Amino acid sequence: MEHLNPAELVLAKDAQDLLFLDPRTVTAFQDAPVSDAQLRAIHDLVKYGPTSMNQQPLRAVLVQSSTARGRLVEHMLDSNKAKTLAAPLSVIIAADLNFHLRLSELFPVLPGAEEFFADPEMRTASATMNAHIQLGYFIVGVRAAGLAAAPMTGFDHQALNADFFPDGELQAVAVVNVGEPAQNSPGFARLPRLQYEDVFTSV
């Protein structure tokens, strides 16, 4: 794929291709498991992505048992049911609405953070936003492992949360199917992207 400004990027061309230019959202995967070693390597890479006040609210639920997979599929939109059922691994990406409790065990929070964390409404909004940011890191990490990530928000959020997170402490933001893409996977064709002038402005 042609680069407009390849000399301006430090990242090697093959890494650019692997992480950004070649991958597509696939709808079919090979029948090969995603290993625990791969998942740990992905986490060890993407855990360094920045979040506001280092709050790290993302929690990942690996839906591996057939029973849990069946429950998850019930909450997906019809267009997402079959591919979720057939994926080697589905991951529920959730925001921990009480992330601050875990942080206090690890390190002193930043000045002013305790007051911010004490407000449930602000904490929930921030946890959700930062979990979405971490979701982006997770997708890139999956690609770095040579796997495909198919993120979906097409599911009944209220029903899924009630089923998998009945205590209300976690809130789902996406479901990501993960695995090696099928050899002839009907991945979505690359759709047009906005140009620099459509996105960037100066003030």
N, C-alpha and C positions, 0 to 999 in steps of 0.2 A: 504494500500500500504506500502511496506517495506521501511524503512528509513535506509540508510547506517550509518548515524551519528546522530541519534535522540538526543543524550545527548548534542550535541553541539549547539542545537537550543533552544532559550528561548521561542519562540512562541509555544503555546500549540498545541498538536497533532490535535485536532479538528479544530483549526484555520488553521493549515497547510493544512489539507484536504480541508477545505472550500475555501481557497484562491488559492491553487496551485495544489493539487494532484487529487482532484476529478473532477473539472470542465472540460468540453469539449466544443469545438465550436459546438453549436447546429444549426440545420437547421429548426427546428419547435418549436413554442412557444404555450403556453396556451393562450386562449382568455381572458386575464386578463390585465387591464391597469397598466402601471407604474405610480405611483402617484407622485405628486409634492413633497410630503413629503419625499419620497424615494430619489428623485433626489437631494433635498436640503441636505439630510443626507449624500449622496455620496460626494457631493461637499465639505461639511464641514469637511469630513475626508481627502479627497485627496488633498485639496488645500494647505496642508502643505508639500507636496512633493517638494524637492529642484529643482530649475532651475538656469541656469547661470545668475548671477547678479540679481536673483529674478525677472526675466523678465515676467514670467507667461503669455506666449503668447496664450495659448489654449483658444479657444472660442467654445462653444457647441451650435449648432442650433438644437432644438427639432422639428423634422418634424412630426407634429401632425394632421394637417388638411388633408382631403382626396385629396384636390387639390395639396397641396405641396408634398404629398406622391406620387401622380401620376407623378409630375414633376421629383422627385428624381429617381423613378423607370426607367424613360426613359433614364437616364444617366448611369444606372448600366449595367454591362455585363449581357448577357442573363442568365448565370448560377446563377446570384444574383437577378434577377428581382422578381421571384415569392416569394422567402423567405423575401425579403424586403417589398413587398406589404402586406404580411401576418403578419409581425412582429407587436407586440403591439406598439413599439416605435422604430423609427430610429433616430439616432443622427449623424449629420454631425460634425465631429471634424475638426476644422480649426485653422490655425495659423493667429494671428493678426499681420500683417506686420508693423503696427504702434503702437505696444504695448507700446513703450516708452512714448507716449503721455498720456496714462492712468496712467502710473507709476508716472509721474511727478506731477500728481494731488494728489497722495497718500503719497509719502515720497521722500526725497532727494535721488537721484540716487547715486550709488557708485562712488568714484573718478575714473576718466578715462572713465566712462560709456557714458557720453555725446558725447565724440569724437567717440566712437564706434557706438553709436546709430545714429550718423549723417551720416554714410556711408550706403546708401540704400542696397547695395549688401550684406554687412556683416550683416546688420540687418535682411534682408530676410532669409539668410542662418541660422542665429542663431534662429530666430523665428520658422522656420520650424523644426529644430533639437529639440528645447526645447518643441515644441508642441507634437512631437513624444514621448519624454520622459514623458510628462504629460498624453499622451494617455495610456501609460502603467499603470500609477497610476489610471486612470479612470477605466480601465478594472478590476483592483484589487478591486477598490471601489464598482463597480457593483456586483462583487462576494461577497463582504462583506455584501451587502444588501440582499443576498440570491437569486440574479437574475443571469441570464446568459448573457454574452456579446459575440456577434459574430462580430468581427471586419473584415472589408473588405476594400481592396484598389482596387478592381476590378470594376472600373467605369471610365467613360470618364472625367478625371480631368478638362480638358480645358472647356468642355461643362458645367459641373456642376458649376465651378467657374463663368462662364459667366452668368449662370442662377440665381444662388443664391447670388453671390457676384460681381455684375457688376461694382461696384466702385473700385474693385481691392485691397481693404484694407484687405480682408480675403482670405486665400488660403486653400482649403480643403486638409487634409492629410489622412482621413479615414472616412468611414461610419460604424457605430456600431449599429447593431440591438440588442435591449435590451428587456428582459422580463423573465417570468417564463418559463422554458423549458417544452415542452409537455411531458406528462407521458411516451410516447413511442417514444420520439424524436430520429431520426436516427443520433445522434451526431457522429462526427468522432471518430474512435477508437484512443487510444493513440499511436502515432507514436514514433519510436525510438528517443532517445535524445543522443546527444554527451556526452561522459564521461568526467570527470574532466580532465584527461590527454589530451583529445582532445582540450580542451578550454583554460586551464591555463598553462602558462609558466612562468619561473622565469628568471630575468636578473640581 
